[in-house]
């Protein structure tokens, strides 16, 4: 496999994951996904996880797959059912973030407080697991590249969102 093909395959996974993860920062709504309910005396997810945010992230992740399929039609020859894969990646990214938030609350880590590694990898791991179960298992090198690239890309995009006043913290 040549370097260009490898980069395209990596991007086909990376784009829906990152679009799904970033969209709730821009489109977040007000109603918390957990309706401010508590479990064992602690919020289930926290006020930062909203219904509109979760829905917008899933839709945006799936839509990115549709856009890629329309503008780069050979993708469907490389990855059959790519739009379904993009949907699974987007849904998995949001679920991964929600699961991480659930455990953050259980461990007493507040919304917005840093939790190394989990904050960077939650959406990628969620997307990879869900896509592997229901759509397509990525090659091992794609998983490894996504995990490594995420440390750099996630830090850079979060810092940019912080500077643009889209986030309250730079992580």
NUMARBA-838112 format. One line per field, with one value per residue: residue number from 0; residue in three letters; x, y, z of N, C-alpha, C, O in turn. Coordinates in pm, 1 decimal, always signed. Each point is the difference from the previous one (the first is absolute). Example, Ala and Ser with C-alpha at 12.3 -4.5 7.8 and 13.67 -1.06 7.14 Angstrom:
nr <- (0 / 1)
rest <- (ALA / SER)
neast <- (+1319.0 / -138.6)
nnorth <- (-569.0 / +106.9)
nup <- (+780.0 / -138.5)
caeast <- (-89.0 / +82.0)
canorth <- (+119.0 / +119.0)
caup <- (+0.0 / +6.0)
ceast <- (+90.0 / -77.0)
cnorth <- (+120.0 / +109.0)
cup <- (+0.0 / +73.0)
oeast <- (+103.6 / +50.9)
onorth <- (-1.9 / +110.8)
oup <- (+66.5 / +16.9)
This chain:
nr <- (0 / 1 / 2 / 3 / 4 / 5 / 6 / 7 / 8 / 9 / 10 / 11 / 12 / 13 / 14 / 15 / 16 / 17 / 18 / 19 / 20 / 21 / 22 / 23 / 24 / 25 / 26 / 27 / 28 / 29 / 30 / 31 / 32 / 33 / 34 / 35 / 36 / 37 / 38 / 39 / 40 / 41 / 42 / 43 / 44 / 45 / 46 / 47 / 48 / 49 / 50 / 51 / 52 / 53 / 54 / 55 / 56 / 57 / 58 / 59 / 60 / 61 / 62 / 63 / 64 / 65 / 66 / 67 / 68 / 69 / 70 / 71 / 72 / 73 / 74 / 75 / 76 / 77 / 78 / 79 / 80 / 81 / 82 / 83 / 84 / 85 / 86 / 87 / 88 / 89 / 90 / 91 / 92 / 93 / 94 / 95 / 96 / 97 / 98 / 99 / 100 / 101 / 102 / 103 / 104 / 105 / 106 / 107 / 108 / 109 / 110 / 111 / 112 / 113 / 114 / 115 / 116 / 117 / 118 / 119 / 120 / 121 / 122 / 123 / 124 / 125 / 126 / 127 / 128 / 129 / 130 / 131 / 132 / 133 / 134 / 135 / 136 / 137 / 138 / 139 / 140 / 141 / 142 / 143 / 144 / 145 / 146 / 147 / 148 / 149 / 150 / 151 / 152 / 153 / 154 / 155 / 156 / 157 / 158 / 159 / 160 / 161 / 162 / 163 / 164 / 165 / 166 / 167 / 168 / 169 / 170)
rest <- (UNK / UNK / UNK / UNK / UNK / UNK / UNK / UNK / UNK / UNK / UNK / UNK / UNK / UNK / UNK / UNK / UNK / UNK / UNK / UNK / UNK / UNK / UNK / UNK / UNK / UNK / UNK / UNK / UNK / UNK / UNK / UNK / UNK / UNK / UNK / UNK / UNK / UNK / UNK / UNK / UNK / UNK / UNK / UNK / UNK / UNK / UNK / UNK / UNK / UNK / UNK / UNK / UNK / UNK / UNK / UNK / UNK / UNK / UNK / UNK / UNK / UNK / UNK / UNK / UNK / UNK / UNK / UNK / UNK / UNK / UNK / UNK / UNK / UNK / UNK / UNK / UNK / UNK / UNK / UNK / UNK / UNK / UNK / UNK / UNK / UNK / UNK / UNK / UNK / UNK / UNK / UNK / UNK / UNK / UNK / UNK / UNK / UNK / UNK / UNK / UNK / UNK / UNK / UNK / UNK / UNK / UNK / UNK / UNK / UNK / UNK / UNK / UNK / UNK / UNK / UNK / UNK / UNK / UNK / UNK / UNK / UNK / UNK / UNK / UNK / UNK / UNK / UNK / UNK / UNK / UNK / UNK / UNK / UNK / UNK / UNK / UNK / UNK / UNK / UNK / UNK / UNK / UNK / UNK / UNK / UNK / UNK / UNK / UNK / UNK / UNK / UNK / UNK / UNK / UNK / UNK / UNK / UNK / UNK / UNK / UNK / UNK / UNK / UNK / UNK / UNK / UNK / UNK / UNK / UNK / UNK)
neast <- (+85.3 / -123.1 / +186.4 / +35.2 / +88.9 / +222.3 / +121.4 / +23.6 / +147.3 / +212.5 / +68.9 / +56.7 / +208.6 / +192.0 / +0.0 / -32.8 / +192.1 / +146.3 / -47.9 / +30.7 / +210.2 / +51.8 / -78.2 / +47.8 / +193.3 / -11.6 / +1.3 / -29.0 / -54.8 / -221.9 / -119.0 / +3.7 / +202.0 / +140.5 / -14.0 / +218.7 / -21.6 / -112.4 / +223.4 / -148.6 / -204.7 / -0.1 / +98.2 / -203.0 / -121.8 / -204.5 / +49.4 / +196.8 / -87.5 / +48.0 / -202.5 / -37.7 / +58.0 / -125.5 / -186.3 / +26.5 / +25.6 / -176.9 / -137.9 / +68.9 / -31.7 / -205.2 / -60.7 / +92.8 / -116.5 / -168.0 / +44.5 / +48.6 / -171.6 / -80.3 / +80.7 / -70.0 / -81.3 / +188.3 / -71.3 / -147.7 / +137.2 / +28.2 / -150.8 / +20.1 / -161.2 / +91.8 / -150.3 / -9.9 / +135.5 / -50.3 / -150.2 / +64.1 / +80.7 / -142.4 / -102.1 / +116.1 / -2.9 / -181.2 / -32.6 / +118.2 / -85.7 / -155.1 / +68.7 / +83.9 / -145.4 / -74.1 / +133.7 / -27.9 / -184.9 / +13.5 / +105.6 / -211.4 / -10.8 / +99.2 / -216.2 / +58.1 / -99.7 / +190.1 / -27.4 / +182.5 / +77.8 / -43.1 / +119.0 / +188.8 / +7.9 / -51.0 / +56.1 / +206.8 / +58.3 / -60.5 / +123.7 / +186.4 / -9.8 / -45.3 / +170.3 / +129.4 / -84.7 / +22.6 / +204.8 / +126.1 / +57.7 / +10.9 / +73.6 / +111.5 / +50.9 / -172.5 / -25.0 / +134.2 / -45.0 / -159.5 / +56.8 / +107.5 / -95.2 / -95.7 / +158.9 / +62.1 / -75.3 / +11.6 / +202.3 / +72.8 / -76.0 / +101.0 / +198.9 / +2.5 / -41.4 / +183.6 / +151.7 / -73.6 / +133.5 / +137.8 / +215.0 / -104.2 / -27.1 / +198.0 / -153.5)
nnorth <- (-117.5 / +79.7 / +115.4 / +1.3 / -178.2 / -19.4 / +122.3 / -89.5 / -164.1 / +65.1 / +76.3 / -177.1 / -39.8 / +48.9 / -28.3 / -201.8 / -114.9 / +37.0 / -101.7 / -220.4 / -58.3 / +21.4 / -167.6 / -194.3 / -33.0 / -120.3 / -224.5 / +188.8 / +187.6 / -38.2 / -79.0 / +34.6 / -54.1 / +109.8 / +154.2 / +13.1 / -150.8 / -83.6 / +2.3 / -112.6 / +79.3 / -159.6 / +199.9 / +14.5 / +181.2 / +56.3 / +170.8 / -82.5 / -136.4 / +97.3 / +65.6 / +208.0 / +38.9 / -76.6 / +107.4 / +180.5 / -53.9 / -53.1 / +159.5 / +114.2 / -104.6 / -0.3 / +175.0 / -16.9 / -132.2 / +98.7 / +127.0 / -100.3 / -75.1 / +167.6 / +72.6 / -151.5 / +69.1 / +108.9 / +194.3 / +96.8 / +124.2 / +211.4 / +168.1 / -220.7 / +77.6 / +87.4 / -6.7 / -198.9 / -39.8 / +98.3 / -114.7 / -174.3 / +58.6 / +47.9 / -163.7 / -103.3 / +116.0 / -7.5 / -170.4 / +10.8 / +132.0 / -89.5 / -134.9 / +93.6 / +77.5 / -157.3 / -66.4 / +121.2 / -28.1 / -169.1 / +66.9 / +43.6 / -133.2 / +182.0 / +68.9 / -118.0 / -132.8 / +103.8 / -74.7 / +39.3 / +83.8 / +4.3 / +147.9 / -103.8 / -126.1 / +147.7 / +209.6 / +50.8 / +42.8 / +197.7 / +179.0 / +32.0 / +83.2 / +216.9 / +144.4 / +16.0 / +135.4 / +222.8 / +69.0 / +128.9 / -212.0 / +153.9 / +97.0 / -193.2 / -47.6 / -116.3 / -219.8 / -149.2 / -59.3 / -156.2 / -214.2 / -106.8 / -87.4 / -193.6 / -154.5 / -92.1 / -181.5 / -200.5 / -94.2 / -111.1 / -208.1 / -160.9 / -71.7 / -147.2 / -214.8 / -105.3 / -77.5 / -198.9 / -70.8 / -141.4 / +58.9 / -137.1 / -191.1 / +43.1 / -52.8)
nup <- (+0.0 / -170.3 / -41.5 / -221.1 / -101.3 / +14.8 / -142.6 / -203.5 / -39.2 / -20.0 / -199.0 / -124.8 / +65.9 / -101.3 / -221.5 / -90.6 / -24.0 / -165.1 / -192.4 / -29.1 / -45.9 / -216.2 / -122.9 / +99.6 / -106.7 / -189.8 / -1.2 / +116.0 / -99.6 / +16.3 / -172.0 / +222.8 / -74.5 / +135.4 / -163.9 / -56.2 / -163.6 / +175.9 / -5.4 / +123.3 / -55.1 / -157.4 / -39.0 / -95.3 / -59.7 / +69.2 / +138.1 / +67.4 / +152.3 / -197.2 / +74.8 / +73.7 / +212.9 / +169.1 / +63.4 / +131.0 / +216.2 / +127.2 / +78.2 / +180.6 / +196.5 / +93.9 / +125.7 / +203.1 / +140.8 / +112.6 / +179.1 / +194.9 / +121.5 / +125.2 / +196.0 / +148.1 / -198.6 / -55.3 / +87.8 / -138.0 / -127.7 / +72.1 / -3.4 / -39.8 / -133.4 / -185.9 / -165.5 / -101.3 / -173.4 / -196.7 / -122.1 / -124.3 / -201.1 / -168.9 / -114.6 / -160.8 / -192.8 / -130.3 / -142.7 / -190.8 / -160.3 / -134.5 / -164.5 / -186.7 / -152.1 / -141.4 / -167.3 / -186.0 / -125.2 / -148.6 / -187.5 / -63.2 / -181.0 / +85.3 / +8.8 / -180.5 / +151.3 / +53.8 / -211.7 / +128.6 / -189.5 / +219.5 / +120.3 / +54.2 / +182.8 / +159.8 / -51.3 / +70.0 / +212.4 / +88.8 / -53.7 / +121.3 / +208.8 / +39.3 / -20.5 / +183.2 / +157.0 / -30.8 / +55.6 / +131.4 / -37.3 / +163.0 / -187.9 / +4.8 / -214.6 / -87.8 / +35.9 / -98.1 / -211.6 / -23.8 / +32.0 / -164.7 / -183.1 / +63.3 / +20.9 / -194.2 / -109.3 / +99.7 / +2.7 / -180.6 / -36.0 / +117.3 / -73.9 / -171.6 / +46.0 / +67.1 / -144.2 / -74.8 / +167.9 / -110.0 / +38.6 / +145.7 / -112.9 / +99.3 / +153.1)
caeast <- (-85.3 / +81.4 / -22.3 / -121.8 / -113.4 / -2.6 / -48.2 / -143.4 / -69.1 / +3.7 / -92.0 / -137.6 / -39.2 / +25.3 / -94.4 / -126.0 / +27.1 / +29.1 / -117.9 / -98.3 / +49.4 / +9.4 / -127.7 / -71.2 / +57.6 / -62.4 / -145.5 / -7.9 / -130.2 / -3.2 / -55.4 / +97.2 / -38.6 / -43.6 / -108.6 / +48.5 / -21.2 / +121.5 / +16.4 / +88.2 / +26.3 / +82.1 / -63.5 / +26.3 / +98.0 / +35.1 / -75.2 / +63.8 / -44.5 / -138.4 / -72.8 / +31.3 / +141.6 / +19.5 / -66.0 / +72.0 / +125.3 / -28.7 / -43.9 / +113.9 / +91.3 / -60.9 / -4.1 / +134.3 / +14.5 / -78.5 / +71.0 / +119.2 / -44.5 / -46.8 / +109.4 / +108.9 / -79.7 / +75.9 / +0.6 / -93.5 / +70.0 / +102.5 / -70.8 / -143.8 / -84.9 / +75.1 / -89.7 / -36.0 / +120.8 / +11.0 / -102.9 / +46.9 / +112.2 / -56.2 / -74.2 / +99.1 / +73.8 / -86.0 / -15.5 / +127.6 / +9.3 / -97.7 / +49.0 / +109.0 / -60.0 / -62.4 / +104.1 / +56.3 / -88.5 / +12.2 / +128.0 / -0.4 / +65.0 / -105.2 / -6.3 / +103.4 / +125.2 / +83.4 / +23.3 / +95.7 / -21.8 / -142.7 / -55.5 / +47.7 / -24.3 / -135.1 / -81.7 / +63.3 / -21.5 / -142.8 / -28.3 / +64.2 / -69.9 / -133.3 / +12.8 / +49.0 / -108.6 / -117.4 / +24.1 / +124.0 / +116.1 / +113.0 / +127.5 / +71.8 / +81.7 / -90.8 / -28.2 / +121.4 / +20.5 / -104.1 / +30.9 / +118.0 / -32.2 / -98.6 / +66.2 / +44.3 / -111.8 / -96.2 / +59.0 / +0.6 / -136.3 / -54.1 / +63.7 / -60.2 / -136.7 / +16.1 / +38.7 / -117.2 / -100.2 / -103.2 / +16.7 / +47.9 / +130.7 / +75.3 / +18.4)
canorth <- (+117.5 / +120.6 / +98.1 / +77.0 / -86.5 / -12.6 / +127.3 / +9.4 / -93.1 / +58.0 / +114.4 / -49.1 / -27.4 / +116.9 / +110.2 / -13.8 / +1.4 / +136.1 / +84.1 / -35.5 / +43.5 / +146.6 / +66.6 / +43.0 / +124.4 / +107.9 / -13.7 / -76.2 / +1.8 / +28.8 / -109.3 / -107.5 / -133.4 / -74.6 / +77.6 / +36.7 / -110.8 / -46.5 / -141.6 / -10.6 / +134.1 / +78.3 / +10.1 / -114.3 / +45.8 / +139.1 / +99.1 / +25.8 / -98.7 / +36.5 / -75.5 / +60.3 / -24.5 / -140.2 / -21.9 / +72.8 / -69.8 / -122.5 / +40.5 / +59.0 / -108.5 / -71.6 / +91.5 / +10.4 / -116.9 / +23.9 / +101.5 / -64.5 / -93.5 / +76.4 / +73.4 / -92.2 / -121.6 / -124.5 / -49.4 / -111.9 / -118.0 / -35.3 / -46.1 / -12.5 / +46.3 / +100.3 / +89.9 / -69.6 / +3.1 / +136.0 / +10.6 / -76.7 / +73.8 / +116.2 / -48.3 / -52.3 / +112.6 / +61.1 / -97.1 / -6.3 / +120.5 / -12.8 / -100.9 / +64.0 / +96.4 / -78.8 / -44.5 / +119.0 / +36.8 / -101.4 / +20.9 / +132.7 / +97.5 / +91.0 / +36.0 / +94.5 / -32.1 / -84.7 / -140.7 / -36.9 / -115.0 / -24.5 / +114.9 / +1.0 / -122.8 / -52.4 / -0.9 / -85.8 / -138.4 / -27.0 / -12.2 / -120.4 / -118.5 / -11.8 / -28.6 / -137.2 / -92.3 / +7.0 / +43.8 / -49.1 / +5.7 / +65.5 / -70.2 / +30.7 / +120.5 / +114.8 / +18.7 / +54.5 / +137.3 / +85.4 / +21.6 / +86.8 / +132.1 / +66.7 / +78.2 / +128.0 / +71.9 / +36.6 / +110.5 / +119.8 / +48.9 / +50.9 / +128.9 / +96.1 / +26.3 / +82.7 / +133.9 / +56.9 / +11.6 / -102.8 / -85.3 / +72.4 / -53.3 / -35.1 / -144.0)
caup <- (+0.0 / -6.6 / +106.0 / -28.2 / +32.5 / +145.7 / +54.5 / -30.8 / +89.4 / +133.8 / +0.9 / -6.1 / +139.1 / +82.9 / -22.3 / +75.1 / +144.1 / +46.4 / -23.7 / +103.2 / +130.2 / +7.7 / -24.0 / +121.5 / +52.1 / -77.0 / +7.4 / +124.2 / +65.9 / +143.4 / +79.3 / +19.9 / -44.1 / +117.9 / +61.2 / +134.9 / +93.5 / +66.6 / +27.0 / +115.8 / +51.1 / -92.5 / -132.1 / -88.0 / -98.4 / +25.5 / -77.5 / -128.7 / -99.6 / -26.8 / -102.7 / -130.9 / -27.0 / -38.1 / -129.9 / -105.3 / -25.7 / -75.6 / -133.9 / -71.9 / -36.1 / -113.2 / -115.5 / -57.6 / -86.9 / -121.5 / -79.1 / -55.9 / -103.8 / -116.4 / -63.6 / -30.2 / -19.6 / +1.0 / +137.4 / +9.8 / -52.0 / +97.5 / +119.5 / -25.6 / +111.6 / +74.5 / +72.6 / +123.6 / +83.1 / +54.6 / +104.2 / +116.7 / +58.7 / +69.8 / +116.0 / +93.3 / +58.7 / +102.1 / +108.8 / +71.3 / +82.5 / +108.5 / +94.4 / +75.0 / +92.7 / +105.9 / +93.2 / +64.7 / +111.2 / +104.8 / +68.2 / +59.9 / -87.7 / -44.5 / -141.5 / -39.7 / +67.4 / -85.6 / +31.3 / -104.2 / -88.0 / -22.5 / -71.1 / -137.9 / -76.2 / +19.0 / -121.7 / -99.9 / +42.3 / -18.5 / -143.0 / -53.9 / +50.8 / -60.6 / -142.8 / -14.7 / +32.9 / -87.9 / -137.6 / -59.1 / +88.0 / -67.4 / +6.5 / +123.9 / -12.2 / +7.1 / +142.5 / +61.3 / -51.0 / +59.1 / +141.2 / +9.4 / -56.4 / +84.9 / +104.6 / -55.5 / -61.0 / +104.4 / +77.0 / -84.3 / -24.8 / +126.8 / +28.3 / -93.3 / +47.5 / +120.5 / -45.7 / -66.5 / +106.6 / -16.1 / +117.4 / +117.3 / +36.2 / -120.5 / -21.7)
ceast <- (+90.1 / -43.8 / -128.3 / -123.8 / -13.5 / -54.6 / -149.6 / -79.4 / -4.9 / -99.5 / -146.2 / -53.4 / +8.2 / -106.9 / -132.2 / +19.0 / +16.3 / -116.3 / -104.8 / +42.5 / -2.1 / -135.0 / -73.7 / +57.6 / -66.8 / -152.1 / -30.0 / -135.0 / +10.8 / -45.5 / +102.9 / -57.2 / -51.7 / -112.0 / +31.5 / -27.1 / +134.4 / -4.7 / +104.2 / +45.7 / +83.3 / -71.8 / +36.2 / +108.0 / +50.2 / -73.9 / +57.4 / -40.8 / -148.9 / -61.5 / +35.6 / +146.2 / +25.5 / -60.1 / +76.1 / +132.5 / -19.7 / -37.9 / +116.6 / +101.3 / -51.3 / -0.4 / +138.1 / +27.9 / -75.3 / +71.3 / +124.1 / -40.0 / -44.0 / +117.6 / +120.8 / -63.1 / +79.0 / +9.1 / -89.9 / +59.1 / +105.3 / -63.9 / -149.0 / -79.3 / +70.1 / -91.7 / -46.8 / +119.1 / +14.8 / -103.4 / +45.0 / +117.3 / -50.9 / -75.0 / +97.1 / +80.9 / -80.2 / -17.9 / +128.9 / +18.4 / -96.0 / +45.8 / +113.4 / -55.2 / -67.5 / +104.9 / +70.1 / -85.1 / +12.0 / +127.4 / +11.8 / +73.9 / -109.1 / +5.0 / +106.4 / +134.0 / +75.1 / +10.7 / +86.0 / -33.2 / -148.0 / -62.1 / +42.6 / -49.6 / -143.1 / -78.5 / +59.0 / -23.9 / -147.3 / -35.8 / +57.9 / -75.7 / -135.6 / +8.8 / +48.3 / -111.6 / -108.1 / +28.1 / +124.7 / +112.6 / +114.0 / +126.8 / +74.8 / +76.7 / -86.3 / -32.5 / +119.1 / +23.3 / -102.7 / +32.3 / +119.0 / -32.9 / -92.3 / +66.0 / +39.8 / -117.1 / -97.3 / +52.3 / -5.8 / -140.2 / -64.9 / +60.3 / -58.2 / -141.4 / +2.3 / +33.0 / -116.4 / -117.4 / -120.1 / +1.6 / +55.9 / +139.0 / +74.0 / +24.5 / -127.4)
cnorth <- (+124.1 / +101.1 / +80.6 / -81.7 / -15.7 / +127.3 / +16.5 / -92.4 / +53.6 / +114.8 / -44.6 / -39.1 / +127.3 / +108.0 / -19.7 / +2.6 / +142.6 / +95.2 / -27.2 / +52.3 / +152.5 / +70.3 / +41.2 / +125.7 / +118.5 / +1.1 / -83.7 / +1.8 / +25.0 / -117.9 / -112.5 / -135.6 / -84.2 / +70.7 / +37.7 / -107.9 / -43.7 / -150.8 / -10.9 / +137.5 / +88.7 / +8.7 / -120.3 / +36.2 / +139.9 / +92.1 / +26.3 / -95.9 / +21.0 / -86.8 / +52.4 / -26.2 / -141.5 / -27.7 / +68.7 / -67.7 / -125.0 / +34.3 / +54.6 / -106.4 / -77.9 / +87.1 / +14.9 / -118.4 / +16.1 / +98.9 / -60.0 / -93.0 / +71.7 / +62.4 / -85.5 / -137.9 / -130.9 / -60.2 / -122.3 / -128.3 / -49.7 / -58.3 / -6.8 / +40.6 / +104.5 / +92.4 / -65.3 / -2.2 / +137.5 / +23.0 / -72.6 / +69.8 / +120.2 / -39.2 / -51.6 / +109.6 / +64.2 / -95.5 / -12.8 / +118.9 / -7.8 / -101.7 / +57.8 / +98.5 / -70.3 / -41.3 / +117.8 / +40.5 / -100.8 / +19.5 / +138.8 / +105.5 / +86.3 / +22.8 / +105.2 / -24.7 / -103.3 / -142.3 / -54.5 / -133.7 / -24.4 / +114.7 / +2.6 / -119.0 / -52.1 / -12.3 / -89.5 / -146.9 / -38.6 / -21.9 / -125.7 / -124.9 / -16.7 / -32.2 / -142.9 / -101.0 / -4.7 / +36.1 / -66.0 / +15.4 / +68.4 / -85.0 / +46.7 / +129.3 / +126.0 / +29.2 / +65.2 / +145.6 / +96.2 / +33.2 / +94.2 / +140.6 / +78.7 / +80.8 / +137.7 / +82.0 / +49.3 / +116.7 / +129.8 / +55.5 / +52.9 / +134.7 / +108.0 / +35.8 / +88.1 / +144.7 / +71.7 / +17.3 / -93.9 / -97.5 / +83.5 / -43.0 / -44.4 / -149.3 / -67.6)
cup <- (+0.0 / +106.4 / -20.5 / +36.0 / +151.2 / +64.7 / -23.6 / +92.9 / +142.7 / +10.9 / -3.1 / +137.8 / +84.0 / -14.2 / +74.9 / +151.9 / +51.8 / -21.2 / +108.3 / +136.7 / +14.9 / -9.8 / +127.4 / +66.6 / -67.8 / +13.8 / +124.2 / +70.0 / +149.2 / +84.5 / +14.6 / -40.3 / +117.0 / +76.8 / +145.5 / +104.8 / +57.2 / +18.9 / +110.0 / +49.3 / -90.2 / -134.1 / -86.7 / -101.9 / +32.6 / -95.5 / -138.6 / -110.0 / -22.5 / -109.5 / -138.3 / -36.9 / -47.2 / -138.1 / -112.6 / -33.3 / -83.7 / -143.6 / -81.4 / -41.3 / -119.7 / -125.6 / -63.3 / -91.9 / -129.8 / -91.2 / -65.1 / -114.1 / -127.0 / -74.4 / -33.3 / -21.9 / +1.1 / +140.3 / +12.6 / -57.6 / +98.2 / +125.5 / -34.5 / +125.1 / +86.2 / +79.6 / +130.3 / +95.9 / +65.0 / +110.7 / +127.0 / +69.2 / +79.4 / +125.8 / +106.5 / +67.4 / +112.4 / +118.9 / +82.3 / +93.2 / +118.7 / +105.2 / +84.0 / +101.6 / +117.1 / +104.0 / +68.0 / +120.2 / +113.8 / +80.7 / +61.2 / -80.7 / -60.9 / -150.7 / -29.1 / +66.1 / -83.7 / +53.8 / -113.3 / -65.3 / -28.3 / -78.4 / -146.6 / -81.4 / +4.2 / -128.8 / -107.7 / +34.5 / -17.3 / -145.8 / -61.7 / +44.7 / -68.4 / -148.8 / -23.3 / +26.1 / -107.2 / -145.1 / -58.7 / +100.0 / -73.9 / +12.0 / +124.7 / -9.4 / +1.9 / +146.2 / +68.9 / -42.9 / +58.0 / +145.3 / +17.0 / -48.7 / +91.0 / +111.2 / -50.8 / -52.9 / +106.4 / +83.0 / -79.8 / -21.4 / +128.1 / +36.3 / -91.2 / +44.3 / +125.1 / -39.4 / -70.1 / +95.7 / -19.8 / +117.1 / +113.3 / +43.5 / -127.4 / -21.1 / -40.6)
oeast <- (+93.0 / -105.5 / -68.5 / -92.1 / -110.9 / -79.5 / -71.4 / -101.7 / -103.1 / -72.7 / -85.8 / -120.9 / -88.2 / -43.1 / -38.7 / -83.0 / -62.7 / -24.0 / -56.3 / -83.3 / -25.5 / -16.6 / -53.4 / -69.3 / -21.4 / -61.4 / +1.8 / -27.8 / +108.0 / +38.5 / +39.5 / -118.4 / -87.0 / -38.4 / -89.6 / -0.5 / +105.4 / -106.8 / +112.0 / +113.2 / +33.9 / -75.3 / +109.8 / +100.3 / +117.9 / -52.5 / -70.5 / +25.5 / -82.2 / +69.9 / +32.1 / +30.8 / +69.8 / +64.2 / +18.0 / +41.1 / +75.7 / +49.8 / +14.2 / +55.8 / +75.5 / +28.6 / +11.2 / +65.9 / +48.7 / +7.4 / +26.6 / +66.0 / +20.4 / +8.7 / +81.8 / +13.0 / -57.7 / +37.5 / +33.9 / -41.1 / +29.0 / +45.1 / -69.4 / +45.3 / -15.2 / +34.7 / -14.1 / -16.8 / +29.8 / +29.5 / -12.5 / +8.7 / +46.3 / +18.1 / -16.5 / +33.9 / +54.0 / +8.2 / -4.6 / +47.6 / +35.3 / -14.4 / +5.8 / +46.9 / +8.0 / -21.6 / +41.3 / +53.1 / -1.5 / +1.6 / +104.6 / +35.0 / -91.0 / +102.4 / +14.6 / +101.7 / -60.4 / +17.0 / -50.4 / -50.0 / -39.1 / -81.7 / -73.6 / -23.6 / -33.6 / -58.3 / -74.5 / -37.1 / -30.4 / -72.9 / -64.5 / -25.7 / -33.1 / -77.3 / -41.7 / -4.5 / -54.3 / -86.7 / -10.3 / +17.7 / +40.8 / +15.1 / -23.3 / +7.4 / +46.4 / -1.2 / -16.2 / +30.4 / +34.1 / -14.0 / -3.4 / +31.9 / +7.9 / -49.8 / -13.4 / -11.5 / -44.5 / -75.6 / -36.7 / -20.5 / -74.3 / -70.2 / -24.6 / -37.4 / -87.0 / -59.1 / -11.6 / -109.2 / -111.5 / -99.6 / +71.3 / +68.6 / -63.8 / +84.1 / -1.3)
onorth <- (+11.4 / -14.8 / +31.9 / +52.2 / +3.0 / -7.2 / +49.2 / +41.1 / -9.6 / +9.9 / +66.4 / +3.5 / +27.0 / +57.0 / +89.8 / +55.2 / +39.0 / +87.1 / +93.4 / +48.7 / +50.8 / +108.8 / +110.8 / +65.9 / +104.2 / +106.6 / -122.9 / -91.6 / +27.8 / -10.0 / -61.4 / -27.4 / -85.3 / -44.3 / +8.9 / +28.7 / +21.9 / -60.3 / +48.9 / +17.5 / +112.0 / -90.5 / -54.7 / -70.2 / +29.3 / -43.2 / +49.8 / +26.7 / -37.4 / -64.7 / -77.5 / -28.9 / -20.8 / -61.8 / -57.7 / -1.7 / -25.1 / -61.4 / -32.1 / +6.6 / -31.2 / -48.3 / +14.0 / +14.6 / -40.1 / -20.5 / +23.4 / -1.5 / -50.7 / -9.5 / +37.8 / -88.1 / -105.3 / -116.3 / -95.1 / -109.9 / -119.5 / -102.2 / +101.5 / -20.9 / +0.7 / +40.4 / +68.9 / +18.0 / +9.2 / +63.1 / +54.0 / +0.2 / +25.8 / +61.7 / +28.5 / -10.6 / +29.2 / +42.5 / -10.1 / -14.7 / +39.3 / +23.7 / -20.9 / +3.2 / +46.4 / +15.0 / -10.6 / +29.5 / +39.1 / -23.6 / +35.4 / +105.5 / -51.5 / -22.9 / +97.4 / +52.9 / -89.9 / -21.8 / -40.0 / -92.0 / -11.9 / -23.7 / +50.8 / +12.9 / -91.8 / -104.9 / -60.5 / -79.1 / -108.8 / -93.5 / -65.5 / -89.4 / -109.2 / -81.5 / -64.9 / -105.0 / -106.7 / -18.5 / -87.6 / +107.1 / -45.3 / -79.1 / +111.0 / +75.2 / +105.9 / +115.9 / +96.9 / +85.7 / +113.0 / +114.6 / +88.8 / +98.0 / +122.7 / +107.0 / +99.0 / +118.8 / +114.7 / +91.8 / +104.6 / +121.1 / +98.0 / +88.1 / +112.4 / +117.2 / +85.4 / +94.1 / +122.3 / +40.0 / +28.9 / -66.4 / +97.7 / +73.4 / -38.2 / -35.5 / -121.1)
oup <- (+79.8 / +61.6 / +97.1 / +62.8 / +53.3 / +93.6 / +87.4 / +55.8 / +66.5 / +98.8 / +58.2 / +23.2 / +81.5 / +100.3 / +74.9 / +72.2 / +98.5 / +83.5 / +57.0 / +76.5 / +109.1 / +55.1 / +4.3 / +77.6 / +62.1 / +6.1 / -5.6 / +77.4 / +52.1 / +116.5 / -99.2 / +19.7 / -17.7 / +108.2 / +84.0 / +119.8 / -59.7 / +10.0 / -14.5 / +45.1 / +38.2 / -36.0 / +10.3 / -12.9 / -19.9 / -102.6 / -87.8 / -117.4 / +83.7 / -78.0 / -90.1 / -115.6 / -99.3 / -85.0 / -107.2 / -116.0 / -93.8 / -94.4 / -118.0 / -109.5 / -92.1 / -109.6 / -121.7 / -103.0 / -105.7 / -121.1 / -117.9 / -104.0 / -110.3 / -122.4 / -83.8 / +85.0 / +26.9 / +14.9 / +70.5 / +37.2 / +5.5 / +51.9 / +4.9 / +112.6 / +122.2 / +111.0 / +101.1 / +120.6 / +119.1 / +101.4 / +109.9 / +122.8 / +111.1 / +105.0 / +118.6 / +117.9 / +106.7 / +115.2 / +122.6 / +112.6 / +111.2 / +119.9 / +121.2 / +113.8 / +113.8 / +120.2 / +115.5 / +107.1 / +116.8 / +120.8 / +54.4 / +53.0 / -65.0 / -64.4 / +73.8 / -44.8 / -58.5 / +119.9 / -105.0 / +64.7 / -116.2 / -88.9 / -84.6 / -120.1 / -74.8 / -27.3 / -77.1 / -86.7 / -48.9 / -33.1 / -81.8 / -80.6 / -46.1 / -50.2 / -95.9 / -64.2 / -28.8 / -85.4 / -85.8 / +58.0 / -106.9 / +93.1 / +47.8 / +97.2 / +42.2 / +41.5 / +74.1 / +83.0 / +34.7 / +42.8 / +85.3 / +67.3 / +6.8 / +34.9 / +71.9 / +30.4 / -4.5 / +32.0 / +53.5 / +8.5 / -4.7 / +49.6 / +43.9 / -4.1 / +17.4 / +53.0 / +7.4 / -40.2 / +43.5 / +28.7 / -22.7 / +71.0 / -98.1 / -82.6 / -22.1)
